[in-house]
Amino acid sequence: MKISLRRGADFTLIALAALGLAVLFPLGVESSGARQGLAASPGAEATPEVRECGKEAGAVGENKLELTAKKGQSVQFKCATTYTLSPEDGASQNTYTKTYKVSGSGGCDTNTSINLTEVVSDGELTKSEGKVAKQGSAPVYTFLYNSPQTEKKILCYRCNPPTSGDGDTSLSPKAMALGSDAEGKTPCTVLITVPKDEATPVTT
């Protein structure tokens, strides 16, 4: 009789131990998965910031932004708050059809603008209004092309600070609301390099 009771008690302990392991194991897996999920979330949500002409991190008085485009891949940039992009002539429905030539000093020759398609046959520069991660809401300019390039080309644009007209030295309401100190600032040059296509090795 005592032997039967002892065996029954041993069986009960074994059953309880097995049940405890069955409960703890899924919890351990779930906790580990949850920790991995939390660790991956920031990376999944992170988006690259758009480079800004006239306000580059770590650069005081930044006045030139150099970008390199790649065929079939868009390249984006912004102008500093309250700055406007030129050349604007020919621009319609947020599409910029003109560009400047690069001057001998490495800036934009703003005296004459040329058609963008004269430089890059299918090149397109567009403006979109929207929010950029960690940078707030502001116009973002996007350049894209898909045509083959037999030589390197450079497009030139300029971000211009707000100017007052008719002798009025006050800033616009928008500039004042944003706390702009653009008065007296110099324009910022945007240079977009369109590289020559790499030669494809000939196999025999």
C-alpha positions in Angstrom: 0.0 0.0 0.0 2.8 2.3 0.9 4.6 1.5 -2.3 1.5 2.4 -4.4 1.2 5.7 -2.7 4.9 6.5 -3.2 4.6 5.6 -6.9 1.5 7.8 -7.2 3.3 10.8 -5.6 6.3 10.3 -7.9 4.1 10.2 -11.0 2.3 13.4 -9.9 5.6 15.3 -9.4 6.9 14.2 -12.8 3.6 15.3 -14.4 3.7 18.7 -12.7 7.4 19.2 -13.7 6.6 18.4 -17.4 3.6 20.8 -17.3 5.8 23.5 -15.9 8.4 23.1 -18.7 5.7 23.1 -21.3 4.4 26.5 -20.0 7.7 28.1 -19.6 9.2 27.1 -22.9 6.7 29.0 -25.2 7.0 32.0 -22.9 10.8 32.0 -23.3 10.5 31.8 -27.1 7.9 34.6 -27.2 10.0 36.8 -25.0 13.1 36.3 -27.1 11.1 37.0 -30.3 9.6 40.1 -28.7 13.0 41.4 -27.8 14.3 40.8 -31.3 11.2 42.6 -32.7 11.8 45.6 -30.5 15.5 45.7 -31.5 14.6 45.6 -35.3 11.8 48.2 -35.2 14.0 51.3 -35.2 16.0 50.1 -38.2 12.8 49.1 -40.1 11.3 52.6 -39.6 14.5 54.6 -40.3 14.6 56.6 -43.5 17.5 58.4 -45.0 17.5 62.2 -44.6 17.4 64.4 -47.7 20.6 66.6 -48.0 19.9 70.3 -47.6 21.7 73.0 -49.5 22.4 76.0 -47.2 22.1 74.0 -44.0 24.5 71.1 -43.9 25.1 69.4 -40.6 28.6 70.3 -39.2 29.3 72.9 -41.9 29.1 76.6 -41.1 28.0 78.8 -44.0 27.6 75.9 -46.4 27.2 77.2 -49.9 27.7 74.2 -52.2 26.0 70.8 -52.3 27.5 68.2 -54.6 25.5 65.1 -55.6 26.1 62.2 -58.0 23.2 60.7 -59.9 22.9 57.1 -61.0 21.0 55.9 -64.0 17.5 54.7 -63.0 17.9 55.9 -59.4 16.5 59.2 -58.1 18.6 61.6 -56.2 17.0 64.1 -53.9 17.9 67.4 -52.2 16.3 70.4 -50.4 16.9 74.1 -50.2 17.2 75.6 -46.7 14.0 77.0 -45.2 12.6 80.0 -47.1 15.1 79.5 -49.9 13.8 79.0 -53.5 15.4 77.0 -56.4 16.4 78.5 -59.7 16.3 78.6 -62.7 12.5 78.8 -62.4 11.9 79.9 -66.0 10.0 77.3 -67.8 8.9 75.5 -64.6 5.3 74.3 -64.6 3.3 72.0 -62.4 6.3 71.3 -60.2 8.6 70.3 -63.1 11.8 72.2 -63.7 12.8 72.1 -67.4 15.9 74.4 -67.2 19.4 74.2 -65.7 22.4 76.4 -65.5 25.8 75.7 -67.0 28.7 75.4 -64.6 30.9 78.6 -64.6 34.7 78.6 -64.6 34.7 79.2 -60.9 32.7 76.1 -60.2 29.4 77.9 -59.6 26.3 78.4 -61.7 26.4 80.7 -64.7 23.1 82.4 -63.8 23.2 84.7 -66.9 21.8 82.0 -69.1 19.7 78.9 -68.5 19.5 76.0 -70.9 17.0 73.2 -71.4 17.7 70.3 -69.1 17.0 67.8 -71.9 19.9 69.4 -73.9 22.3 68.1 -71.3 20.5 64.9 -70.3 18.0 63.8 -73.0 15.5 62.3 -70.6 16.5 64.1 -67.4 13.7 65.3 -65.2 13.7 67.5 -62.0 10.5 67.6 -60.1 9.4 69.3 -56.8 7.1 67.6 -54.3 5.7 69.0 -51.0 5.8 66.6 -48.2 7.3 65.6 -44.8 10.8 64.3 -44.6 11.7 62.2 -41.5 13.2 64.4 -38.8 13.3 67.4 -41.1 9.7 68.5 -41.1 7.6 69.7 -44.1 9.4 71.4 -47.0 9.8 71.1 -50.8 11.9 68.1 -51.9 13.5 68.2 -55.4 14.1 64.9 -57.2 16.3 64.3 -60.3 16.0 61.1 -62.4 17.3 59.9 -65.7 17.4 56.6 -67.6 19.3 57.3 -70.8 22.9 56.0 -71.5 25.6 58.6 -71.1 28.7 58.7 -73.3 30.4 61.5 -71.2 30.2 63.0 -67.8 27.8 66.0 -67.4 27.1 68.4 -64.6 23.8 70.1 -63.9 23.8 73.3 -61.8 21.0 74.8 -59.7 20.9 77.5 -57.1 19.0 77.8 -53.8 18.4 81.5 -53.3 17.7 83.2 -49.9 14.6 85.5 -49.7 15.1 89.0 -50.9 13.1 92.1 -50.1 11.7 94.3 -52.9 11.0 98.0 -53.4 13.3 99.0 -50.6 11.4 97.0 -48.0 13.9 95.3 -45.7 11.4 93.2 -43.7 11.1 89.5 -44.1 8.0 87.8 -45.3 5.4 86.6 -42.8 6.4 83.0 -43.6 10.1 83.7 -42.9 9.3 85.5 -39.7 7.1 82.7 -38.5 9.9 80.2 -39.1 12.4 82.4 -37.4 14.5 82.7 -40.5 17.8 84.6 -40.4 18.3 84.3 -44.1 18.7 88.1 -44.5 22.2 88.7 -45.8 22.9 85.0 -46.5 24.5 84.0 -49.8 22.9 81.6 -52.3 23.8 77.9 -52.2 24.9 76.0 -55.3 23.6 72.5 -56.1 25.8 70.5 -58.5 24.5 67.2 -59.8 27.0 65.0 -61.6 25.7 62.6 -64.2 28.5 60.2 -64.7 29.6 58.5 -68.0 28.4 55.0 -68.3 31.0 52.4 -67.4 32.2 50.3 -70.4 30.9 46.8 -70.5 33.7 44.2 -70.9 33.5 42.3 -74.2 33.6 38.6 -73.8 34.9 36.3 -76.6 
